[in-house]
Amino acid sequence: MNTPPGGAALAALRLDDTEIVEAGDPGGMLRQVASSAAQVRTALRACAEADLSALSQDTRPRAIVVAGSGGAGGSAFACDALAAICGLGSPVQVTGVSGYQLPGWVGAADLVITVSRSGHTAEALVLAGEAARRGCDLIGVSAPDSALQELVAQARGTFIPVTTVGPARAMPWALTVPLLVAAARLGVARIDDTAYEAAAVAMEDVSHQCRPSSESFVNPAKSLALDLVGRLPLIWGGSPVAAAAARRFASQLAANAKYPALVGLLPEAGHDQVATFDGPYAPPAEPAFPAAEDFGGAGLGDSGFGDADFSFSDEDEADLDGLSADDESLRLVLIADPAGEHPVVERTRTAAASLAGIRGIDVSDIAMDPGGDPLRRLAAAVQLLDYASVYLGIAAGIDPLAIAAIKDLRDLTGRE
């Protein structure tokens, strides 16, 4: 991983200069993130205007399958959010599918919700077509006048049009709210009508705190971005809501900041990923043995070494001991959700933070509102993390909107 030129100090100067921030975001990703509350309200109006008469508790399916291309701009977050908000007590299984094939068990008793910003994504169209052939109930969520809308109409399914004004990864709630509305009508999710507005207001509050003109020492998103400069983020969540936020953050770090990250769910991460605390990306431990003797002293001359210099340079010590203090190392990001965590998970999270400190690994704590409903908790956390991913890209001198590698891979594979 390449640390931004000038290191963390210069990165902080970049983020605290509004002109540099604006110049470093030519595609307007910060404005897109700020539109999240408006996305919720616009999507609600679209749902109110759509014909949802086929959705009722009397037509509740065996399972809900969210289908699409996956990834930051696909169906992945919509599925994660729906599953997290429905909760572990949901009477209906919620699962996601990406790619070009539905699982064999999906059939006429199930509901397939196909999500695509453009309505022309190849994976979404293939999966929707397969669902129609199997006799599944079908819902389409995409731009109007699209190939997906036509396919859903042919299958006599339900279509919810969404209007997006940016890349799919910047429009998470435009694509997610229709799924939540559908699940509530089916009796799968318990979402009060006021919950959507409460979530929108929470996102507006986060946007005010994370605005570009707010300096890094009082801006939580800029502070988190600076914490991650030159680090390998290890992002852990301990509840379904926190796990959804963690996966979203890792996806946005890749797309907006071109940063890799590892995602873990507690307590599972305590059985595997915690081992990285002792690996090559962990800070070197202090040696438990006394300092080496002076090999240039008396006695070595008789061994034939003479006056040879056995001192080590800083570079040599780094090679022997692992990472030096200036090298890239892990940064543990813990997303706490007290309202949704099992008590054992909460203790595990606290212990993980303590162990990281013992190992010399820095920790960033992201705490969800303990008094909020699942939608509000997720919305506020995702808003903060989305801002942080964009600021990290700007701090590194990377255009957050640019996706050259994604486009190149698409061209090489012949996908649209």
Buried (B, 14 or more C-beta within 10 A) or exposed (E): BEBBEEEBEBBBEBBBBEEBBEEBBEBBBBBBBBBBBBBBBBBBEBBEEBEBEEBEEEEBBBBBBBBBBBBBBBBBBBBBBBBBBBBEEBEBBBBBBBEEEBEEEBBEEBBBBBBBBBBBBBBBBBBBBBBBEBEBBBBBBBBEEBBBBBBBEEBEBBBBBBEBBBBBBBBBBBBBBBBBBBBBBBBBBBBEEEBBBBBBBBBBEBBEBBBBEBEBEEBBBBBBBBBBBBBBBBBBBBBBBBBBBBBBBBBBBBBBBBBEBBBBBBBBBBEEBBEBBEEEBBBBEEEEEEEEEEEBEEEBEEEEEEEEEEEEEEEEEBEEEBBBEEBBBBBBBBBBBBBBBEEEBBBBBEEBBEBBEEBBBBBBEBEBBEEBBBBBBBBBBBBBBBBBBBBBBBBBBBBBBBBEEBEEEEEEEEEE
